Structure formats: C-alpha cells, structure tokens
Amino acid sequence: MTAPVALVTGTSRGVGKGVATALRDAGWQVFGTSRHGSGPDGITSLACDHTDDAAVAAVFDRLSSTVGRLDLLVNNVWAAPRGFAGFTEKFYERPIDDWDTLITVGLRAHYVASVHAARMMTARGSGLITSISSFGTRGHLHSVLYGMSKAGLDKMTYDMAHELRDTGVSAVSLWPGLVRTELLLSAGIAEFAGFPIAEAEDPTFIGRVIDRLARDPELAARSGHTLVTAELGAEYGLANDDGTAPASHRGPFGGGPLFPPA
C-alpha cells in the first residue's frame, strides 16, 4: 500500500518539527515547510515563505506533480513579531505591524494552505485538515493578536467543516497545552505560567495524536470541532516520549472547546 502523504507547515523547530517526526515514524510520507527549507531527517523539506501566496501554491504544485495526493495538512507555521522578546507589553504599547506576523502568518497563512489542501483532497474524496490552535481562544494568553488568531482558526475550522460536508474531507482545530519545545526545555525551569513542565506535552506526542485522529474511523463525526490534544491522547492511549500522560488545561481555562456551539 502507498504511504499516506502529510504536509506539515513550519517544521524547522518546536511543534512542527515534533509533529513531522512522529508522522514519519508512524509511516507517513511527510513534506514539511519552513522559511529556509529545514526540518527533521526523513522528511522532504521545502523552502516556503508563507506570506507569499505564490510560494505556497508552488508547494502544493510540487505535491501534485510528485505524489499526486494529500491525505493530511497540519497548519502549524507561526512567526514572532519584530523585536519580540516575550509577550510582556500591552497591545497599545506594541507596534501596529505586529498584525503582519501574528495574523498574516498565524491565521491567513493557514487559510491559504487550507484552500489548496481542500482542492486536492476533495478531488480524491478524503483527507484531514488540522490547525494548531490554542487555549488562547478560551482565555487571555500572550497577547490580544495571539488570541485573535487562535479564535479565528477555530471559527475557520468550524465553517470549513460545514462547507466540506459530504466531500469525505474533515477539518479539526487542536488545542495543545504547554509544550516541551527545545526552547522551553533550554530555560531550565520547573514550571511555566503556573503549569508544571513535567506535565506538559512533547511535540512528538501531538504528532502521534494527529496520526491516530487521521486514522480514526469516526473522524467525520469530529469534523468542525476544536479538540484538546491531551484528552485525545488519553482517549487513544498515547503518552509522551517518557511514558507520562500530559495534563489537559481544560480546567484552568474554564471550559471545553468553543466550537461547535452548544
């Protein structure tokens, strides 16, 4: 059987790198994008500036011409604002052009990739579009623009699923909790924003959750939903690389998924 094909955006480090690694290890043929075309070994890394629509289109043209299919899109690419050194300033103390990264890359780029993915997937009658969102939809997290971008991803997913109904293609939005990225671990701290590092998620854990979700025979019933990765992992019997089960942040953020509406 031909290996299923995944495209993960933003694979140079962090969540994207971990997701691409886990999908590769689960038997996927993985393509990954980053500004300089870097990613983990064993995937096909493509250079792509996600603010350039033509560059994004070229990535999908390459997929179409080389493998002729796409089974999974993981929208993950993200860019920090210029001069960014942590979300310590109020929105009115920051430059207006923070919009150009946090919204243009953090939201618009996901929409553009989803349009191209949906065209390929609906033509074959199957596929999954996932977007890495955040509990920042539910409560204030990091900054005003960060929360706007994540809430936009959840609503985008809900409405895409409505328009993808009966095509065989599903769309979901994922809420990881605190993630043990290389940057976070390098800080040598025991907790971040009140959450213990020991209970956080590995980037590869998120990838294993996405792999199982994509193979779930009940996937269509989840289309349009925002889903908590720690809770999905528990449902699928998955764990971090060290065997621990990450904690869900549902309680601290005051409730469950925003979409679909009650």
FISE-853420 format. One record per residue (C-alpha): residue number from 1; y, x, z; residue in one letter. Coordinates in nm, 3 decimals, padded with zeros to 5 digits. Example, Ala and Ser with C-alpha at 12.3 -4.5 7.8 and 13.67 -1.06 7.14 Angstrom:
2
+-----+---------+---------+---------+-----+
:   n :      yy :      xx :      zz : res :
+-----+---------+---------+---------+-----+
:   1 : -00.450 :  01.230 :  00.780 :   A :
:   2 : -00.106 :  01.367 :  00.714 :   S :
+-----+---------+---------+---------+-----+
END
This chain:
262
+-----+---------+---------+---------+-----+
:   n :      yy :      xx :      zz : res :
+-----+---------+---------+---------+-----+
:   1 :  00.000 :  00.000 :  00.000 :   M :
:   2 :  00.356 :  00.115 : -00.071 :   T :
:   3 :  00.551 :  00.210 :  00.241 :   A :
:   4 :  00.834 : -00.033 :  00.323 :   P :
:   5 :  01.181 :  00.101 :  00.247 :   V :
:   6 :  01.463 :  00.117 :  00.503 :   A :
:   7 :  01.826 :  00.218 :  00.473 :   L :
:   8 :  01.998 :  00.326 :  00.795 :   V :
:   9 :  02.372 :  00.391 :  00.784 :   T :
:  10 :  02.522 :  00.665 :  00.998 :   G :
:  11 :  02.220 :  00.891 :  01.061 :   T :
:  12 :  02.386 :  01.221 :  01.147 :   S :
:  13 :  02.353 :  01.167 :  01.522 :   R :
:  14 :  02.318 :  00.913 :  01.801 :   G :
:  15 :  02.167 :  00.570 :  01.746 :   V :
:  16 :  02.139 :  00.606 :  01.368 :   G :
:  17 :  01.951 :  00.934 :  01.391 :   K :
:  18 :  01.713 :  00.791 :  01.650 :   G :
:  19 :  01.650 :  00.471 :  01.455 :   V :
:  20 :  01.580 :  00.665 :  01.135 :   A :
:  21 :  01.341 :  00.895 :  01.323 :   T :
:  22 :  01.148 :  00.606 :  01.477 :   A :
:  23 :  01.120 :  00.419 :  01.147 :   L :
:  24 :  00.999 :  00.736 :  00.975 :   R :
:  25 :  00.735 :  00.782 :  01.244 :   D :
:  26 :  00.628 :  00.418 :  01.203 :   A :
:  27 :  00.553 :  00.473 :  00.834 :   G :
:  28 :  00.873 :  00.361 :  00.665 :   W :
:  29 :  01.027 :  00.539 :  00.370 :   Q :
:  30 :  01.371 :  00.595 :  00.518 :   V :
:  31 :  01.701 :  00.660 :  00.345 :   F :
:  32 :  02.000 :  00.747 :  00.560 :   G :
:  33 :  02.371 :  00.782 :  00.501 :   T :
:  34 :  02.633 :  01.000 :  00.663 :   S :
:  35 :  02.962 :  01.147 :  00.553 :   R :
:  36 :  02.803 :  01.487 :  00.487 :   H :
:  37 :  02.452 :  01.369 :  00.399 :   G :
:  38 :  02.286 :  01.481 :  00.721 :   S :
:  39 :  02.000 :  01.319 :  00.910 :   G :
:  40 :  01.662 :  01.388 :  01.072 :   P :
:  41 :  01.384 :  01.565 :  00.887 :   D :
:  42 :  01.154 :  01.346 :  00.682 :   G :
:  43 :  01.415 :  01.101 :  00.556 :   I :
:  44 :  01.619 :  01.102 :  00.237 :   T :
:  45 :  01.975 :  01.179 :  00.345 :   S :
:  46 :  02.260 :  01.062 :  00.125 :   L :
:  47 :  02.627 :  01.158 :  00.148 :   A :
:  48 :  02.840 :  00.843 :  00.170 :   C :
:  49 :  03.190 :  00.765 :  00.288 :   D :
:  50 :  03.157 :  00.404 :  00.398 :   H :
:  51 :  03.528 :  00.342 :  00.344 :   T :
:  52 :  03.467 :  00.397 : -00.029 :   D :
:  53 :  03.309 :  00.088 : -00.187 :   D :
:  54 :  03.206 :  00.283 : -00.496 :   A :
:  55 :  03.022 :  00.538 : -00.282 :   A :
:  56 :  02.836 :  00.259 : -00.104 :   V :
:  57 :  02.746 :  00.096 : -00.435 :   A :
:  58 :  02.611 :  00.431 : -00.555 :   A :
:  59 :  02.373 :  00.447 : -00.258 :   V :
:  60 :  02.224 :  00.110 : -00.349 :   F :
:  61 :  02.209 :  00.205 : -00.717 :   D :
:  62 :  02.006 :  00.509 : -00.612 :   R :
:  63 :  01.768 :  00.292 : -00.412 :   L :
:  64 :  01.729 :  00.054 : -00.704 :   S :
:  65 :  01.661 :  00.331 : -00.954 :   S :
:  66 :  01.427 :  00.542 : -00.738 :   T :
:  67 :  01.223 :  00.299 : -00.528 :   V :
:  68 :  01.327 : -00.036 : -00.672 :   G :
:  69 :  01.325 : -00.222 : -00.343 :   R :
:  70 :  01.481 : -00.250 :  00.003 :   L :
:  71 :  01.299 : -00.409 :  00.295 :   D :
:  72 :  01.534 : -00.325 :  00.582 :   L :
:  73 :  01.902 : -00.245 :  00.626 :   L :
:  74 :  02.024 : -00.111 :  00.960 :   V :
:  75 :  02.403 : -00.135 :  00.976 :   N :
:  76 :  02.496 :  00.134 :  01.227 :   N :
:  77 :  02.774 :  00.352 :  01.085 :   V :
:  78 :  03.076 :  00.394 :  01.315 :   W :
:  79 :  03.383 :  00.617 :  01.325 :   A :
:  80 :  03.614 :  00.709 :  01.611 :   A :
:  81 :  03.991 :  00.671 :  01.571 :   P :
:  82 :  04.203 :  00.977 :  01.506 :   R :
:  83 :  04.294 :  01.158 :  01.825 :   G :
:  84 :  04.023 :  00.968 :  02.009 :   F :
:  85 :  03.916 :  01.117 :  02.342 :   A :
:  86 :  03.764 :  00.815 :  02.510 :   G :
:  87 :  03.889 :  00.458 :  02.546 :   F :
:  88 :  04.139 :  00.527 :  02.823 :   T :
:  89 :  04.458 :  00.384 :  02.671 :   E :
:  90 :  04.566 :  00.022 :  02.635 :   K :
:  91 :  04.576 : -00.128 :  02.286 :   F :
:  92 :  04.959 : -00.122 :  02.288 :   Y :
:  93 :  04.955 :  00.248 :  02.370 :   E :
:  94 :  04.737 :  00.336 :  02.070 :   R :
:  95 :  04.836 :  00.379 :  01.703 :   P :
:  96 :  04.811 :  00.073 :  01.482 :   I :
:  97 :  04.590 :  00.267 :  01.241 :   D :
:  98 :  04.304 :  00.258 :  01.494 :   D :
:  99 :  04.223 : -00.053 :  01.286 :   W :
: 100 :  04.130 :  00.173 :  00.993 :   D :
: 101 :  03.826 :  00.310 :  01.173 :   T :
: 102 :  03.723 :  00.051 :  01.430 :   L :
: 103 :  03.750 : -00.244 :  01.191 :   I :
: 104 :  03.726 : -00.088 :  00.844 :   T :
: 105 :  03.421 :  00.121 :  00.933 :   V :
: 106 :  03.298 : -00.073 :  01.235 :   G :
: 107 :  03.298 : -00.412 :  01.061 :   L :
: 108 :  03.399 : -00.410 :  00.694 :   R :
: 109 :  03.155 : -00.133 :  00.601 :   A :
: 110 :  02.870 : -00.338 :  00.748 :   H :
: 111 :  02.972 : -00.635 :  00.537 :   Y :
: 112 :  02.985 : -00.428 :  00.219 :   V :
: 113 :  02.639 : -00.280 :  00.280 :   A :
: 114 :  02.503 : -00.625 :  00.363 :   S :
: 115 :  02.629 : -00.768 :  00.034 :   V :
: 116 :  02.445 : -00.500 : -00.164 :   H :
: 117 :  02.132 : -00.530 :  00.050 :   A :
: 118 :  02.123 : -00.909 :  00.018 :   A :
: 119 :  02.138 : -00.882 : -00.362 :   R :
: 120 :  01.835 : -00.653 : -00.366 :   M :
: 121 :  01.641 : -00.845 : -00.102 :   M :
: 122 :  01.696 : -01.198 : -00.233 :   T :
: 123 :  01.577 : -01.084 : -00.575 :   A :
: 124 :  01.242 : -00.994 : -00.414 :   R :
: 125 :  01.237 : -01.282 : -00.166 :   G :
: 126 :  01.207 : -01.078 :  00.152 :   S :
: 127 :  01.392 : -00.839 :  00.377 :   G :
: 128 :  01.582 : -00.794 :  00.704 :   L :
: 129 :  01.949 : -00.707 :  00.758 :   I :
: 130 :  02.022 : -00.582 :  01.109 :   T :
: 131 :  02.354 : -00.482 :  01.261 :   S :
: 132 :  02.402 : -00.271 :  01.573 :   I :
: 133 :  02.642 : -00.480 :  01.778 :   S :
: 134 :  02.719 : -00.463 :  02.149 :   S :
: 135 :  02.763 : -00.645 :  02.477 :   F :
: 136 :  03.131 : -00.584 :  02.398 :   G :
: 137 :  03.109 : -00.923 :  02.228 :   T :
: 138 :  03.046 : -01.086 :  02.567 :   R :
: 139 :  03.296 : -00.896 :  02.783 :   G :
: 140 :  03.568 : -00.634 :  02.754 :   H :
: 141 :  03.415 : -00.299 :  02.660 :   L :
: 142 :  03.603 :  00.012 :  02.548 :   H :
: 143 :  03.895 : -00.145 :  02.362 :   S :
: 144 :  04.036 : -00.456 :  02.200 :   V :
: 145 :  03.945 : -00.343 :  01.848 :   L :
: 146 :  03.596 : -00.237 :  01.955 :   Y :
: 147 :  03.529 : -00.584 :  02.094 :   G :
: 148 :  03.677 : -00.749 :  01.784 :   M :
: 149 :  03.450 : -00.551 :  01.555 :   S :
: 150 :  03.136 : -00.633 :  01.751 :   K :
: 151 :  03.216 : -01.003 :  01.783 :   A :
: 152 :  03.278 : -01.002 :  01.409 :   G :
: 153 :  02.933 : -00.853 :  01.347 :   L :
: 154 :  02.767 : -01.129 :  01.547 :   D :
: 155 :  02.953 : -01.407 :  01.364 :   K :
: 156 :  02.888 : -01.231 :  01.030 :   M :
: 157 :  02.516 : -01.226 :  01.107 :   T :
: 158 :  02.510 : -01.592 :  01.207 :   Y :
: 159 :  02.686 : -01.704 :  00.890 :   D :
: 160 :  02.487 : -01.471 :  00.662 :   M :
: 161 :  02.166 : -01.618 :  00.801 :   A :
: 162 :  02.295 : -01.966 :  00.718 :   H :
: 163 :  02.356 : -01.867 :  00.356 :   E :
: 164 :  02.029 : -01.671 :  00.335 :   L :
: 165 :  01.821 : -01.969 :  00.447 :   R :
: 166 :  01.516 : -02.027 :  00.226 :   D :
: 167 :  01.557 : -01.691 :  00.047 :   T :
: 168 :  01.298 : -01.506 :  00.257 :   G :
: 169 :  01.569 : -01.272 :  00.391 :   V :
: 170 :  01.664 : -01.266 :  00.760 :   S :
: 171 :  01.969 : -01.130 :  00.943 :   A :
: 172 :  01.995 : -01.041 :  01.311 :   V :
: 173 :  02.250 : -00.872 :  01.534 :   S :
: 174 :  02.129 : -00.637 :  01.808 :   L :
: 175 :  02.281 : -00.562 :  02.147 :   W :
: 176 :  02.162 : -00.229 :  02.287 :   P :
: 177 :  02.266 : -00.141 :  02.639 :   G :
: 178 :  02.367 :  00.208 :  02.746 :   L :
: 179 :  02.204 :  00.453 :  02.502 :   V :
: 180 :  02.091 :  00.804 :  02.591 :   R :
: 181 :  02.253 :  00.979 :  02.296 :   T :
: 182 :  02.277 :  01.356 :  02.274 :   E :
: 183 :  02.644 :  01.334 :  02.368 :   L :
: 184 :  02.580 :  01.123 :  02.677 :   L :
: 185 :  02.295 :  01.344 :  02.799 :   L :
: 186 :  02.506 :  01.656 :  02.749 :   S :
: 187 :  02.755 :  01.524 :  03.004 :   A :
: 188 :  02.500 :  01.581 :  03.282 :   G :
: 189 :  02.588 :  01.261 :  03.467 :   I :
: 190 :  02.359 :  01.021 :  03.655 :   A :
: 191 :  02.541 :  00.703 :  03.557 :   E :
: 192 :  02.800 :  00.578 :  03.313 :   F :
: 193 :  03.028 :  00.279 :  03.377 :   A :
: 194 :  02.801 :  00.183 :  03.667 :   G :
: 195 :  02.478 :  00.190 :  03.463 :   F :
: 196 :  02.212 :  00.449 :  03.557 :   P :
: 197 :  02.124 :  00.692 :  03.279 :   I :
: 198 :  01.761 :  00.670 :  03.391 :   A :
: 199 :  01.754 :  00.301 :  03.292 :   E :
: 200 :  01.928 :  00.350 :  02.955 :   A :
: 201 :  01.771 :  00.324 :  02.610 :   E :
: 202 :  01.663 :  00.612 :  02.390 :   D :
: 203 :  01.793 :  00.588 :  02.032 :   P :
: 204 :  01.430 :  00.601 :  01.914 :   T :
: 205 :  01.349 :  00.303 :  02.137 :   F :
: 206 :  01.599 :  00.096 :  01.937 :   I :
: 207 :  01.426 :  00.210 :  01.618 :   G :
: 208 :  01.086 :  00.103 :  01.748 :   R :
: 209 :  01.229 : -00.237 :  01.838 :   V :
: 210 :  01.366 : -00.277 :  01.484 :   I :
: 211 :  01.031 : -00.174 :  01.334 :   D :
: 212 :  00.845 : -00.438 :  01.536 :   R :
: 213 :  01.110 : -00.701 :  01.464 :   L :
: 214 :  01.086 : -00.638 :  01.089 :   A :
: 215 :  00.708 : -00.684 :  01.105 :   R :
: 216 :  00.721 : -00.991 :  01.333 :   D :
: 217 :  00.562 : -01.292 :  01.161 :   P :
: 218 :  00.810 : -01.513 :  01.349 :   E :
: 219 :  01.112 : -01.317 :  01.226 :   L :
: 220 :  01.258 : -01.607 :  01.027 :   A :
: 221 :  01.296 : -01.811 :  01.347 :   A :
: 222 :  01.523 : -01.539 :  01.489 :   R :
: 223 :  01.749 : -01.516 :  01.184 :   S :
: 224 :  02.114 : -01.561 :  01.276 :   G :
: 225 :  02.058 : -01.470 :  01.640 :   H :
: 226 :  02.204 : -01.191 :  01.847 :   T :
: 227 :  01.920 : -01.022 :  02.037 :   L :
: 228 :  01.912 : -00.782 :  02.333 :   V :
: 229 :  01.710 : -00.473 :  02.239 :   T :
: 230 :  01.584 : -00.407 :  02.593 :   A :
: 231 :  01.448 : -00.762 :  02.613 :   E :
: 232 :  01.290 : -00.743 :  02.269 :   L :
: 233 :  01.129 : -00.415 :  02.369 :   G :
: 234 :  00.980 : -00.576 :  02.678 :   A :
: 235 :  00.850 : -00.866 :  02.467 :   E :
: 236 :  00.687 : -00.624 :  02.222 :   Y :
: 237 :  00.553 : -00.394 :  02.496 :   G :
: 238 :  00.770 : -00.097 :  02.391 :   L :
: 239 :  00.913 :  00.182 :  02.606 :   A :
: 240 :  01.140 :  00.483 :  02.594 :   N :
: 241 :  01.006 :  00.822 :  02.492 :   D :
: 242 :  00.932 :  00.900 :  02.859 :   D :
: 243 :  00.740 :  00.575 :  02.909 :   G :
: 244 :  01.014 :  00.397 :  03.106 :   T :
: 245 :  01.136 :  00.049 :  03.021 :   A :
: 246 :  01.514 :  00.026 :  02.969 :   P :
: 247 :  01.709 : -00.235 :  03.161 :   A :
: 248 :  01.880 : -00.531 :  02.998 :   S :
: 249 :  02.255 : -00.562 :  03.055 :   H :
: 250 :  02.246 : -00.940 :  03.023 :   R :
: 251 :  02.329 : -00.998 :  03.391 :   G :
: 252 :  02.626 : -00.761 :  03.426 :   P :
: 253 :  02.786 : -00.907 :  03.114 :   F :
: 254 :  02.745 : -01.262 :  03.233 :   G :
: 255 :  02.510 : -01.427 :  02.989 :   G :
: 256 :  02.291 : -01.420 :  02.684 :   G :
: 257 :  02.354 : -01.398 :  02.312 :   P :
: 258 :  02.667 : -01.556 :  02.169 :   L :
: 259 :  02.501 : -01.684 :  01.853 :   F :
: 260 :  02.364 : -01.925 :  01.766 :   P :
: 261 :  02.589 : -02.169 :  01.952 :   P :
: 262 :  02.422 : -02.384 :  02.216 :   A :
+-----+---------+---------+---------+-----+
END
